[in-house]
Amino acid sequence: MTELRSIPFSPPDISDEEINEVVDTLKSGWITTGPKTKLFEKQIAEYCNTSKAVALNSATAAMEMTLRLLGIGPGDEVITCAYTYSASASVITHVGAKVVLVDSGKDSFHIDYDGIADAITEKTKAIIPVDIAGVMCDYDRIFEAVESKKQLFNPSNDLQKAFGRVAVIADAAHSIGATYKGKMSGEVADFTSFSFHAVKNLTTAEGGMVTWRDIDGFDNEEIYKQYMLLSLHGQSKDALTKTKLGAWEYDIVAPNYKCNMTDIMASLGLAQFKRYPEILGRRKEIIEKYDALLSQLEVTSMKHYDETYQSCGHLYLLRLNGEDEAFRNDVITKMAEKGVSSNVHYKPLPMHSAYKNLGFKMEDYPNAFDMYKNEITLPLHTLLTDEDIEYVVESLRDIYKD
Ligand SMILES: *Cc1c(COP(=O)(O)O)cnc(C)c1O
């Protein structure tokens, strides 16, 4: 074995461009929501081919504010998948609605498309599918499922009425820059929430963005304004407008929430976004290299590129064929001993205390458990060298040999 390396799981890739842009903001005299946030929103909307985008302080906030925009709350049900991070489901509880979890498809990291229609009741208002690892869901099948249950839908306001069916809110925390049937993540679901958390493909340290498709009978400026009110105390003027000479007066129209993005965050995002095509290209190279090197081992990697979709290459998910939890956990420990940091995406929600306490039982989600039990996620980030990738695979090969 070659010399021991130390390979972190997903360190942020911060260049001088990000540093200079942040310094520029710090020196500008305006550090919270302002011109850079608005520019970042404009660039992301353009990238996603949507009319508008709203920058917030996380994907979690983006999903929660979207549920609130739709007027979803107590008495309503919202569907998401068992195989995800807590945020996809916790936002449903934040608004007081009931979480409904659907299993994964057989041998799939995505939601079971065949299980969606069965989970829809007359109380269902939205579904939050998860674009895991940067691979978008099969949205045609999701829209087909919600359309098939249209007759059960009970709208409780004009926005819900405009949809006339369960709304599709993508948890796209992993999928900025991914495509599905030639369309960008952001323009496929009714609403799409991106994350710019420190470990994500494109980072603002913490941060998120929501985009939406045009809605019949609704003015995009009005929807944008609703998001502004939801995310900034229900205040009729934002901080920058209020700072204009003599323009002190404002109204609070509702006792709302606080989850706006700052210009410091947005400057990180602007610089990252400029570098993003290059970042996506390198991620693709790494995935192709892993795929080639791992083909000799008894493992199955998630497929990132296909005729119908192009992933943005966020996570490298791997199944250790035929193995169980104990074997997988042992592999992670042994990889760590060799200096390689790996992870599991995800421990399904019904295995966590919070969701057990809500009454969920893991035995009701057999496909999710099968995906989880032998899954391991390898380091995938743009600070990896080709030698690092070879070292990671060699480490795994050595563990299999022992
Ligand atoms: C990171 C992540 C989130 C949360 O993103 P934040 O920006 O941290 O709120 C939501 N869903 C998934 C699948 C994630 O990986």
The ligand as an SDF file (V2000), in Angstrom:
LIG
                    3D

 15 15  0  0  0  0  0  0  0  0999 V2000
  -28.6310   19.7090    2.6970 C   0  0  0  0  0  0  0  0  0  0  0  0
  -29.9910   19.1700    2.4890 C   0  0  0  0  0  0  0  0  0  0  0  0
  -31.1370   19.8980    2.8540 C   0  0  0  0  0  0  0  0  0  0  0  0
  -31.0750   21.1290    3.6800 C   0  0  0  0  0  0  0  0  0  0  0  0
  -30.4060   22.1740    3.1080 O   0  0  0  0  0  0  0  0  0  0  0  0
  -30.1450   23.4650    4.0190 P   0  0  0  0  0  0  0  0  0  0  0  0
  -29.7060   24.4900    3.0280 O   0  0  0  0  0  0  0  0  0  0  0  0
  -29.0710   23.0760    4.9790 O   0  0  0  0  0  0  0  0  0  0  0  0
  -31.4020   23.8000    4.6800 O   0  0  0  0  0  0  0  0  0  0  0  0
  -32.3760   19.4130    2.5100 C   0  0  0  0  0  0  0  0  0  0  0  0
  -32.5100   18.2380    1.8620 N   0  0  0  0  0  0  0  0  0  0  0  0
  -31.4400   17.4920    1.5200 C   0  0  0  0  0  0  0  0  0  0  0  0
  -31.6680   16.2070    0.7730 C   0  0  0  0  0  0  0  0  0  0  0  0
  -30.1590   17.9210    1.8440 C   0  0  0  0  0  0  0  0  0  0  0  0
  -29.0970   17.1620    1.5500 O   0  0  0  0  0  0  0  0  0  0  0  0
  1  2  1  0
  2  3  1  0
  2 14  2  0
  3  4  1  0
  3 10  2  0
  4  5  1  0
  5  6  1  0
  6  7  2  0
  6  8  1  0
  6  9  1  0
 10 11  1  0
 11 12  2  0
 12 13  1  0
 12 14  1  0
 14 15  1  0
M  END
$$$$
